[in-house]
């Protein structure tokens, strides 16, 4: 028997279907900051991920990690 969908479950599935990485425009919208500040945020998060042993790409940041750090 399938359980009824909840709004929280719908949000989780929506995020899972989206791209794994976010670019500067989405960081700007989520954090409500300028483009230059968004790039600095992404650079800081990528440094943190590199320190944990992850491979990162300049100009992109992991959606999962960004949401975790923004407490979303």
C-alpha positions in Angstrom: 0.0 0.0 0.0 1.5 3.3 -1.0 1.7 6.0 1.6 0.2 9.4 0.9 2.6 12.0 -0.5 3.5 14.9 1.8 4.7 18.3 1.0 8.1 17.6 2.6 8.5 14.4 0.6 7.5 16.2 -2.6 10.2 18.8 -1.9 12.9 16.1 -1.4 12.0 14.4 -4.6 11.9 17.7 -6.5 15.5 18.6 -5.3 16.7 15.1 -6.1 15.5 15.4 -9.7 17.3 18.8 -10.1 20.9 19.0 -11.1 23.5 17.9 -8.6 25.4 21.2 -8.9 24.3 24.8 -8.7 25.8 27.7 -10.6 26.2 31.3 -9.5 22.7 32.5 -10.5 21.0 30.0 -8.2 23.4 30.8 -5.3 22.6 34.5 -5.9 18.8 33.8 -5.6 19.1 31.4 -2.6 21.4 33.7 -0.6 20.0 37.0 -1.9 23.5 38.3 -2.6 25.4 39.9 -5.5 27.2 37.9 -8.1 30.6 38.6 -6.6 29.5 37.5 -3.2 27.9 34.4 -4.6 31.2 33.5 -6.2 33.0 34.0 -2.9 30.5 31.7 -1.1 30.9 29.1 -3.8 34.7 29.3 -3.5 34.5 28.9 0.3 32.2 25.9 0.0 34.5 24.3 -2.6 37.5 24.8 -0.4 35.7 23.0 2.5 34.7 20.1 0.2 38.3 19.8 -1.1 39.6 19.7 2.5 37.2 16.7 3.0 38.7 15.0 0.0 36.1 15.8 -2.6 36.8 16.8 -6.2 35.3 20.2 -7.0 34.7 22.3 -10.1 35.2 26.1 -10.2 31.9 28.0 -10.8 29.8 25.2 -9.4 29.0 23.8 -6.0 27.2 20.7 -4.8 23.5 21.4 -4.3 23.4 19.0 -1.4 26.3 20.7 0.4 25.0 24.2 -0.3 21.6 23.3 1.2 23.2 21.7 4.2 25.4 24.7 4.9 22.4 27.1 4.4 20.3 25.0 6.8 17.6 24.5 4.1 
